[in-house]
């Protein structure tokens, strides 16, 4: 059963979609107004909802609610941009949908599979300074290229490849979380907790780190959606280096936890990421 904060997040994320349901039937009447003043809706909606929430929620539940509302409204705005604004803006709408859904679904999956570790960090919104810089860099590149080369952002063949990568990557990562259940955490564990088991079935029988594989290709897919030629290259290199280093650290701990069992698992199953071997014990 979904824990309380998981239910709060789901209600808030879904309630954010109500604005879309209210706007669509009137889209012909208010489309010009929305297009001219669209960006005011985002902070206005966020502030209005936060003026109401404190009357019903407090503490951790309130913090969960405002984040879920924010991500839900970002998803809603992404749908509107993708389907109702000018063609050169549409790809940014797709991107907003995938980005907001990724961060919300991270929280929801932890609430379902490992509620004991559920926290505000489960949204992965404050992942790292480097993650924030990478995201902002992609936005800057998009808007600069949109201004000077608007036709570039209508290369839909590239965008569609990115959408496929994002769906596949997101699906693989969430399948890995569902398979590992309570054995999955967002933070590398330095101490083996009671009940922690080595998972080698399901998607883990094909690659040792399916959640990282999914995230790697999802991140590249976001830049293909935006048709960001500079960030596509940058994301490939930065993501590859990040996961190479993280896998090295994680596999040291897994070898300490599971010893020979993990060593044999390493010999049979690849990491799943190109040219990343993981931590190898010298024979």
Buried (B, 14 or more C-beta within 10 A) or exposed (E): EEBBBBBBBBBBBEBBBEBBEEBEEEEEEEBEEBBEEBEEBBEEBBEEBBEEBEEEBEEBBBBBBBBBBBBBBBBBBBBBBBEBBEEBBBBBBBBBBBBBBBBBBBBBBBBBBBBEBBBEBBBBBEBEEEBEEBBEBBBEBBEEBBEEEEEBBBEEEBBEBBBBBBEBBBEBBBBBBBBBEBBBBBEEBEEEEEEBEBBBEEBBBEBBBBBBBBBBBBBBBBBBBBBBBBBBEBBBEBBBEBBBEBBBEBBBBBBEBBEEEBBEBBEEBBBBBEEBEBBEEEE
